[in-house]
Amino acid sequence: MAIIHLSWMMVRNDRIQFNVKYFALTLSLFIIEAIIALCVHDSFVRPYFGDVLVVMLIYCFVKSFLQAKVLPTALLVLLFAFTIEFLQYLNIVEKLCLQDSKIARTAIGTSFSWSDILCYLIGIVVVISVEYFLRKERTNG
Protein backbone atom coordinates (compact mmCIF):
# COMPACT_ATOMS: atom_id res chain seq x y z
CA MET A 1 0.00 0.00 0.00
CA ALA A 2 1.39 3.38 -0.99
CA ILE A 3 2.03 5.99 1.69
CA ILE A 4 1.95 9.75 1.18
CA HIS A 5 3.99 11.95 3.54
CA LEU A 6 2.16 15.12 4.53
CA SER A 7 4.45 17.30 6.60
CA TRP A 8 5.19 15.35 9.80
CA MET A 9 2.03 13.26 9.51
CA MET A 10 1.79 10.08 7.44
CA VAL A 11 -1.50 9.43 5.65
CA ARG A 12 -2.40 6.32 3.73
CA ASN A 13 -3.91 6.74 0.27
CA ASP A 14 -7.19 5.18 1.42
CA ARG A 15 -7.58 8.04 3.93
CA ILE A 16 -7.45 10.73 1.24
CA GLN A 17 -10.97 11.30 0.02
CA PHE A 18 -12.77 14.46 -1.06
CA ASN A 19 -15.84 15.18 1.07
CA VAL A 20 -18.29 17.60 -0.53
CA LYS A 21 -20.20 18.32 2.70
CA TYR A 22 -17.10 19.37 4.63
CA PHE A 23 -15.88 21.39 1.65
CA ALA A 24 -19.23 23.20 1.45
CA LEU A 25 -18.95 23.94 5.18
CA THR A 26 -15.39 25.18 4.61
CA LEU A 27 -16.55 27.58 1.90
CA SER A 28 -19.49 28.76 4.00
CA LEU A 29 -17.30 29.40 7.03
CA PHE A 30 -14.73 31.16 4.86
CA ILE A 31 -17.41 33.48 3.47
CA ILE A 32 -18.67 34.22 6.99
CA GLU A 33 -15.10 34.93 8.15
CA ALA A 34 -14.53 37.24 5.16
CA ILE A 35 -17.76 39.13 5.89
CA ILE A 36 -16.74 39.49 9.54
CA ALA A 37 -13.26 40.71 8.56
CA LEU A 38 -14.50 43.20 5.98
CA CYS A 39 -17.79 44.43 7.44
CA VAL A 40 -17.89 43.92 11.19
CA HIS A 41 -15.97 46.40 13.32
CA ASP A 42 -17.26 45.72 16.81
CA SER A 43 -15.79 44.55 20.09
CA PHE A 44 -17.32 41.06 20.18
CA VAL A 45 -18.10 39.37 16.86
CA ARG A 46 -14.85 40.15 15.09
CA PRO A 47 -12.38 39.51 17.93
CA TYR A 48 -14.11 36.57 19.60
CA PHE A 49 -16.68 34.90 17.34
CA GLY A 50 -14.26 35.06 14.40
CA ASP A 51 -11.65 33.14 16.43
CA VAL A 52 -14.22 30.50 17.40
CA LEU A 53 -15.14 30.08 13.74
CA VAL A 54 -11.57 29.95 12.42
CA VAL A 55 -10.78 26.61 14.09
CA MET A 56 -14.07 25.24 12.74
CA LEU A 57 -13.03 26.45 9.29
CA ILE A 58 -9.63 24.75 9.51
CA TYR A 59 -11.19 21.53 10.84
CA CYS A 60 -13.71 21.41 7.99
CA PHE A 61 -10.95 22.11 5.47
CA VAL A 62 -8.89 19.19 6.76
CA LYS A 63 -11.92 16.90 6.79
CA SER A 64 -12.68 17.98 3.20
CA PHE A 65 -9.67 15.96 2.06
CA LEU A 66 -8.82 13.48 4.80
CA GLN A 67 -10.99 10.73 6.16
CA ALA A 68 -9.81 10.95 9.76
CA LYS A 69 -11.25 10.45 13.22
CA VAL A 70 -12.89 13.42 14.89
CA LEU A 71 -10.86 13.72 18.08
CA PRO A 72 -7.34 13.43 16.61
CA THR A 73 -8.22 15.83 13.81
CA ALA A 74 -9.78 18.34 16.20
CA LEU A 75 -6.78 18.16 18.53
CA LEU A 76 -4.33 18.66 15.66
CA VAL A 77 -6.29 21.71 14.51
CA LEU A 78 -6.24 23.05 18.06
CA LEU A 79 -2.48 22.45 18.29
CA PHE A 80 -2.05 24.30 14.98
CA ALA A 81 -4.10 27.26 16.28
CA PHE A 82 -2.09 27.33 19.51
CA THR A 83 1.14 27.25 17.49
CA ILE A 84 0.06 30.26 15.42
CA GLU A 85 -0.89 32.10 18.60
CA PHE A 86 2.50 31.26 20.14
CA LEU A 87 4.21 32.60 17.00
CA GLN A 88 2.28 35.83 17.55
CA TYR A 89 3.68 35.92 21.08
CA LEU A 90 7.16 35.67 19.56
CA ASN A 91 6.35 38.52 17.12
CA ILE A 92 7.20 36.24 14.21
CA VAL A 93 5.79 38.62 11.59
CA GLU A 94 8.30 41.29 12.57
CA LYS A 95 11.15 38.79 12.95
CA LEU A 96 10.52 37.59 9.39
CA CYS A 97 10.38 41.24 8.22
CA LEU A 98 6.80 40.79 7.04
CA GLN A 99 5.28 43.67 9.03
CA ASP A 100 4.47 45.51 5.79
CA SER A 101 2.59 42.50 4.38
CA LYS A 102 -1.12 42.76 5.03
CA ILE A 103 -1.53 39.10 4.06
CA ALA A 104 1.11 37.96 6.58
CA ARG A 105 -0.32 40.17 9.33
CA THR A 106 -3.82 38.82 8.65
CA ALA A 107 -2.91 35.14 8.21
CA ILE A 108 -0.44 34.87 11.08
CA GLY A 109 -1.63 37.74 13.26
CA THR A 110 0.42 40.20 15.23
CA SER A 111 -0.67 40.05 18.85
CA PHE A 112 -0.89 37.20 21.33
CA SER A 113 -4.06 36.98 23.39
CA TRP A 114 -5.22 34.53 26.02
CA SER A 115 -8.79 35.22 24.90
CA ASP A 116 -7.85 33.85 21.46
CA ILE A 117 -6.69 30.63 23.11
CA LEU A 118 -10.03 30.39 24.92
CA CYS A 119 -11.93 31.06 21.68
CA TYR A 120 -10.00 28.30 19.90
CA LEU A 121 -10.85 25.89 22.73
CA ILE A 122 -14.53 26.85 22.53
CA GLY A 123 -14.51 26.34 18.75
CA ILE A 124 -12.97 22.87 19.04
CA VAL A 125 -15.41 21.89 21.80
CA VAL A 126 -18.26 22.94 19.49
CA VAL A 127 -16.75 20.90 16.62
CA ILE A 128 -16.36 17.77 18.75
CA SER A 129 -19.84 18.19 20.25
CA VAL A 130 -21.52 18.64 16.88
CA GLU A 131 -19.63 15.72 15.34
CA TYR A 132 -20.57 13.35 18.15
CA PHE A 133 -24.18 14.58 18.24
CA LEU A 134 -24.51 14.03 14.48
CA ARG A 135 -22.87 10.60 14.75
CA LYS A 136 -25.31 9.66 17.53
CA GLU A 137 -28.25 10.87 15.44
CA ARG A 138 -27.10 8.79 12.43
CA THR A 139 -26.75 5.63 14.52
CA ASN A 140 -30.09 6.14 16.27
CA GLY A 141 -31.97 7.27 13.17
PERAVEN-V349534 format. One record per residue. N is the residue number from 1. RES is the residue in one letter. PSI is psi in whole degrees, 0 to 359 (999 if undefined). Layout:
BEGIN
{{N:RES:PSI} {N:RES:PSI}}
END
This chain:
BEGIN
{{1:M:132} {2:A:148} {3:I:135} {4:I:132} {5:H:120} {6:L:103} {7:S:235} {8:W:358} {9:M:137} {10:M:133} {11:V:129} {12:R:152} {13:N:324} {14:D:352} {15:R:346} {16:I:115} {17:Q:128} {18:F:131} {19:N:111} {20:V:321} {21:K:313} {22:Y:325} {23:F:320} {24:A:320} {25:L:320} {26:T:311} {27:L:318} {28:S:314} {29:L:323} {30:F:317} {31:I:317} {32:I:315} {33:E:320} {34:A:317} {35:I:316} {36:I:314} {37:A:322} {38:L:331} {39:C:340} {40:V:123} {41:H:59} {42:D:190} {43:S:12} {44:F:301} {45:V:308} {46:R:310} {47:P:332} {48:Y:304} {49:F:323} {50:G:322} {51:D:327} {52:V:316} {53:L:329} {54:V:323} {55:V:329} {56:M:318} {57:L:312} {58:I:317} {59:Y:311} {60:C:324} {61:F:314} {62:V:314} {63:K:345} {64:S:334} {65:F:341} {66:L:132} {67:Q:96} {68:A:158} {69:K:151} {70:V:303} {71:L:311} {72:P:321} {73:T:314} {74:A:319} {75:L:324} {76:L:321} {77:V:318} {78:L:317} {79:L:319} {80:F:314} {81:A:317} {82:F:322} {83:T:315} {84:I:318} {85:E:320} {86:F:321} {87:L:326} {88:Q:319} {89:Y:323} {90:L:0} {91:N:47} {92:I:328} {93:V:316} {94:E:320} {95:K:332} {96:L:6} {97:C:40} {98:L:16} {99:Q:339} {100:D:357} {101:S:112} {102:K:324} {103:I:313} {104:A:316} {105:R:324} {106:T:313} {107:A:317} {108:I:323} {109:G:165} {110:T:354} {111:S:128} {112:F:143} {113:S:130} {114:W:330} {115:S:329} {116:D:318} {117:I:315} {118:L:318} {119:C:320} {120:Y:318} {121:L:315} {122:I:315} {123:G:318} {124:I:323} {125:V:319} {126:V:314} {127:V:308} {128:I:318} {129:S:313} {130:V:315} {131:E:313} {132:Y:326} {133:F:314} {134:L:321} {135:R:318} {136:K:318} {137:E:319} {138:R:322} {139:T:332} {140:N:340} {141:G:999}}
END
